[in-house]
Amino acid sequence: MSFDIRQLRYAIAAADHGSFYRAARTLDVEQSTLSRAILKLERSIGMPIFERSRAGVTTTLAGNAFIRGAKPMVATADKLVAMMRAAGQGRAGGLVLGHNSSVSAGNLRATMMSWCDAHPDVEVGCVEADRSILLAGLDTGEIDIAILMGAAGHNGFRCEPLWSERMLAALPLSHPLAERDVVHWTDLRGERFLLPAADPGPEIRNMLLGRLAVSSAKPNIRMLQASRETVLSVLGGSSGISIVCEGSTGARYPDVVYRAIHGEQGPALTGHSGCWRADNDNPALRRFLEFIKARYALSFDFAERLQKV
């Protein structure tokens, strides 16, 4: 026994309209085509679905049961086709986004929330990990795009700058600099910095070395084997300070305040870059890149181009 969705669709329409003629007009097919398809269906299942008369058609007892069972089958098939088309256009499916900075605030959080609102049919998975793990995930295809703090440039991947965020000093409430609205890099010389050894700690350490190193004197930086959240949670009771990007300021910690850092040119900023495989054919990734490009008025194109470092 074999039949197809087209035959089921014809039979359902005939049952709903009580006429092969009206069903054929509704489906925009020849009546003879519909009639032959239904007859073939009846022969396939071994029993009549319709009683035919000059007035039209009515379902037999068995035919009535068959039509009731056929309707959800056709509906499921229609839904499956719609899902496949949506996935092919990037309007459905999945997108796995990796990041090595917090999403409690800032542009990454805002971007993800706006994307999810605009594309509710795309299931978004997030992976927060160190840069090396995220790049390995890109290489294996487990991650579609990695949003990384710092400059772009990773061999074998397409990388583009996306946005910049302010850098802030995380200070104990009792610290003298906490009384200011803004602190400058020069104010931070001589301070004791507490940073996580995991990302984005190394990026921030390199920034401090570049900004605060004077002659042979280097800033006092302690890299802790603890998460960013743990470092900030104990900061209020310590004599040290930390440096965070704006994306980390959505979470609040006891006796810790954030103050914007300024340099000679104004607010201190750090860039965030997006990296992905140029041969990744996930339609949702392309739509996400188009979304970011429009949101931040970026100018990169989608031609396959690998970053060389």
DAFEN-V795973 format. One record per residue. N is the residue number from 0. RES is the residue in three letters. BURIAL is 1 if it has 16 or more other C-alpha atoms within 10 Angstrom, else 0. Layout:
BEGIN
N_RES_BURIAL, N_RES_BURIAL
END
This chain:
BEGIN
0_MET_0, 1_SER_0, 2_PHE_0, 3_ASP_0, 4_ILE_0, 5_ARG_0, 6_GLN_1, 7_LEU_1, 8_ARG_1, 9_TYR_1, 10_ALA_1, 11_ILE_1, 12_ALA_1, 13_ALA_1, 14_ALA_1, 15_ASP_0, 16_HIS_1, 17_GLY_1, 18_SER_1, 19_PHE_1, 20_TYR_1, 21_ARG_1, 22_ALA_1, 23_ALA_1, 24_ARG_0, 25_THR_0, 26_LEU_0, 27_ASP_0, 28_VAL_0, 29_GLU_0, 30_GLN_1, 31_SER_0, 32_THR_0, 33_LEU_1, 34_SER_1, 35_ARG_0, 36_ALA_1, 37_ILE_1, 38_LEU_1, 39_LYS_0, 40_LEU_1, 41_GLU_1, 42_ARG_0, 43_SER_0, 44_ILE_0, 45_GLY_0, 46_MET_0, 47_PRO_1, 48_ILE_1, 49_PHE_1, 50_GLU_0, 51_ARG_0, 52_SER_0, 53_ARG_0, 54_ALA_0, 55_GLY_1, 56_VAL_1, 57_THR_1, 58_THR_1, 59_THR_0, 60_LEU_0, 61_ALA_0, 62_GLY_1, 63_ASN_1, 64_ALA_0, 65_PHE_1, 66_ILE_1, 67_ARG_0, 68_GLY_0, 69_ALA_1, 70_LYS_0, 71_PRO_0, 72_MET_0, 73_VAL_1, 74_ALA_0, 75_THR_0, 76_ALA_0, 77_ASP_0, 78_LYS_0, 79_LEU_0, 80_VAL_0, 81_ALA_0, 82_MET_1, 83_MET_0, 84_ARG_0, 85_ALA_1, 86_ALA_1, 87_GLY_0, 88_GLN_0, 89_GLY_1, 90_ARG_1, 91_ALA_1, 92_GLY_1, 93_GLY_1, 94_LEU_1, 95_VAL_1, 96_LEU_1, 97_GLY_1, 98_HIS_1, 99_ASN_1, 100_SER_1, 101_SER_1, 102_VAL_1, 103_SER_1, 104_ALA_0, 105_GLY_1, 106_ASN_1, 107_LEU_1, 108_ARG_0, 109_ALA_0, 110_THR_1, 111_MET_1, 112_MET_0, 113_SER_0, 114_TRP_1, 115_CYS_0, 116_ASP_0, 117_ALA_0, 118_HIS_1, 119_PRO_0, 120_ASP_1, 121_VAL_1, 122_GLU_0, 123_VAL_1, 124_GLY_0, 125_CYS_0, 126_VAL_1, 127_GLU_1, 128_ALA_1, 129_ASP_1, 130_ARG_1, 131_SER_0, 132_ILE_0, 133_LEU_1, 134_LEU_1, 135_ALA_0, 136_GLY_1, 137_LEU_1, 138_ASP_0, 139_THR_0, 140_GLY_0, 141_GLU_1, 142_ILE_1, 143_ASP_1, 144_ILE_1, 145_ALA_1, 146_ILE_1, 147_LEU_1, 148_MET_1, 149_GLY_1, 150_ALA_0, 151_ALA_1, 152_GLY_1, 153_HIS_0, 154_ASN_0, 155_GLY_1, 156_PHE_1, 157_ARG_1, 158_CYS_1, 159_GLU_1, 160_PRO_1, 161_LEU_1, 162_TRP_1, 163_SER_1, 164_GLU_1, 165_ARG_1, 166_MET_1, 167_LEU_1, 168_ALA_1, 169_ALA_1, 170_LEU_1, 171_PRO_1, 172_LEU_1, 173_SER_0, 174_HIS_0, 175_PRO_0, 176_LEU_1, 177_ALA_1, 178_GLU_0, 179_ARG_0, 180_ASP_0, 181_VAL_1, 182_VAL_1, 183_HIS_1, 184_TRP_0, 185_THR_0, 186_ASP_0, 187_LEU_1, 188_ARG_1, 189_GLY_0, 190_GLU_0, 191_ARG_0, 192_PHE_1, 193_LEU_1, 194_LEU_1, 195_PRO_1, 196_ALA_1, 197_ALA_1, 198_ASP_1, 199_PRO_1, 200_GLY_1, 201_PRO_0, 202_GLU_0, 203_ILE_1, 204_ARG_1, 205_ASN_0, 206_MET_0, 207_LEU_1, 208_LEU_0, 209_GLY_0, 210_ARG_1, 211_LEU_1, 212_ALA_0, 213_VAL_0, 214_SER_0, 215_SER_0, 216_ALA_0, 217_LYS_0, 218_PRO_1, 219_ASN_1, 220_ILE_1, 221_ARG_0, 222_MET_0, 223_LEU_0, 224_GLN_0, 225_ALA_0, 226_SER_1, 227_ARG_1, 228_GLU_0, 229_THR_0, 230_VAL_1, 231_LEU_1, 232_SER_1, 233_VAL_0, 234_LEU_1, 235_GLY_1, 236_GLY_0, 237_SER_0, 238_SER_0, 239_GLY_1, 240_ILE_1, 241_SER_1, 242_ILE_1, 243_VAL_1, 244_CYS_1, 245_GLU_1, 246_GLY_1, 247_SER_1, 248_THR_1, 249_GLY_0, 250_ALA_0, 251_ARG_0, 252_TYR_1, 253_PRO_0, 254_ASP_0, 255_VAL_1, 256_VAL_1, 257_TYR_1, 258_ARG_1, 259_ALA_1, 260_ILE_1, 261_HIS_1, 262_GLY_0, 263_GLU_0, 264_GLN_0, 265_GLY_0, 266_PRO_1, 267_ALA_1, 268_LEU_1, 269_THR_1, 270_GLY_1, 271_HIS_1, 272_SER_1, 273_GLY_1, 274_CYS_1, 275_TRP_1, 276_ARG_1, 277_ALA_1, 278_ASP_0, 279_ASN_0, 280_ASP_0, 281_ASN_1, 282_PRO_1, 283_ALA_1, 284_LEU_1, 285_ARG_1, 286_ARG_1, 287_PHE_1, 288_LEU_1, 289_GLU_0, 290_PHE_1, 291_ILE_1, 292_LYS_0, 293_ALA_0, 294_ARG_0, 295_TYR_0, 296_ALA_0, 297_LEU_0, 298_SER_0, 299_PHE_0, 300_ASP_0, 301_PHE_0, 302_ALA_0, 303_GLU_0, 304_ARG_0, 305_LEU_1, 306_GLN_1, 307_LYS_0, 308_VAL_0
END
